[in-house]
């Protein structure tokens, strides 16, 4: 016999959907914090500064232009314990983060989005003398939030020490007249954790149809 009821009168799966809803991948937003060091504007050349949306305007443009992004994961490293009788088992040794986040951004007609990431990468590497800047001068934090259907954030993770490791090429073609240009960016980071201050987690069940709910499903 199943652990969960599945008869027509009391379907546990249907009740759980009515009570707690479903998470939808298109309901999200992101926020990239200001640089911790000198900042992008101080590291780029004069031409980049004129054509780059700095500060809050640039960060908001990136946020609303994000078409898709990965919410990072983590893995427990483990080693086999073989100094035992019988079957061996694995013992956690430490935490490993994915250390990479893939994102896709819709480009604007002036390519401010591309210039944003170009300038960020320029703050890491000086193209004039090929020197690398200090790590703390260019890493930033990123907030990725899952929203409900009313745009209320229900889950938020803060990703620490982020920088754009790879800014992909942009393919141009005369055959793509009806398509829009997109930019793929791969972010490197150190670690992440759930951030309660940027979410409004509400464990209360959804009460949209009281006739569907029952006290047996929690």
VENGI-V271165 format. One record per helix or strand. SS is the DSSP state (alpha for helix, beta for strand). FROM is the first residue (numbers start at 0). TO is the last residue. If there is no record, write none. Layout:
SS/FROM/TO
SS/FROM/TO
This chain:
beta/5/5
beta/10/10
alpha/11/19
beta/27/31
alpha/39/42
alpha/45/50
alpha/54/63
beta/65/68
beta/73/80
beta/88/96
beta/99/105
alpha/111/121
beta/124/124
beta/131/131
alpha/134/136
beta/139/146
beta/152/166
beta/181/187
beta/190/193
alpha/195/197
